[in-house]
Amino acid sequence: MSVRTPDPNGGWLSDDELSSIRRRLPLLYVEAVPVRVDGLGVVTEVGLLLRANSTGEMTRTIVSGRVMYGETLREALFRHLEKDLGPMAFPLLPANPNPFHVAEYFPLPGISQFTDERQHAVSLAYVVPVTGTCDPRQDALEITWLTPREAASDAVTAEMEGGRGALLRAALASVGALN
């Protein structure tokens, strides 16, 4: 049983082609930490997705997905935010999408703090305010809104795989939410 999010464009790469490419080339991803902000732009809540991993264990994660050939970073961010949070999330994408962090995931532990046993991947990570109603879709079971302090706690970041707890803390630090 697969719990991964299916590609909306099934003809882009078959599962076998993707598996073969993952063994040969780094892939480009975007990751987004959904947040709610007050009128001054201060982060008040952080949205974390609950998913089952490949072994059936429940984990917390952020919005994440591949950038498709010919797709802009803005388009990829929007597609993955809508896919994971629903069409009524209303993300506020930045006019100039500069990531707060570039994470490099390796299939072997110890090379970096970020790991993904499937592949070598480079991820551009963003903090994205959302203003609408989030209704998780695809393989996300729910979204939990936490205060920045709760989200950065050891207990919550320990529930995140592949180093995403460290990425979440870096996201919160980049917007001054870890005071």
TABEL-V416683 format. One record per backbone hydrogen bond with DSSP energy under -1.0 kcal/mol. NH is the residue of the N-H (numbers start at 0). CO is the residue of the C=O. If there is no record, write none. Layout:
BEGIN
NH & CO
NH & CO
END
This chain:
BEGIN
11 & 8
17 & 13
18 & 14
19 & 15
20 & 16
21 & 17
22 & 18
23 & 20
24 & 20
26 & 119
28 & 121
29 & 64
30 & 123
31 & 62
32 & 125
34 & 127
35 & 44
37 & 41
40 & 37
43 & 35
44 & 35
45 & 145
46 & 33
47 & 143
48 & 60
49 & 141
50 & 58
52 & 56
55 & 52
58 & 50
59 & 158
60 & 48
62 & 31
64 & 29
66 & 27
70 & 67
75 & 71
76 & 72
77 & 73
78 & 74
79 & 75
80 & 76
81 & 77
82 & 78
83 & 79
84 & 80
85 & 81
88 & 85
91 & 128
97 & 95
99 & 124
100 & 124
102 & 122
104 & 120
105 & 113
114 & 161
115 & 105
118 & 115
120 & 104
121 & 26
122 & 102
123 & 28
124 & 100
125 & 30
127 & 32
129 & 34
130 & 89
131 & 88
132 & 87
134 & 84
136 & 83
139 & 136
140 & 49
143 & 47
145 & 45
150 & 146
151 & 147
152 & 149
156 & 152
157 & 153
158 & 155
159 & 156
163 & 160
166 & 162
167 & 163
168 & 164
169 & 165
170 & 166
171 & 167
172 & 168
173 & 169
175 & 172
176 & 171
END
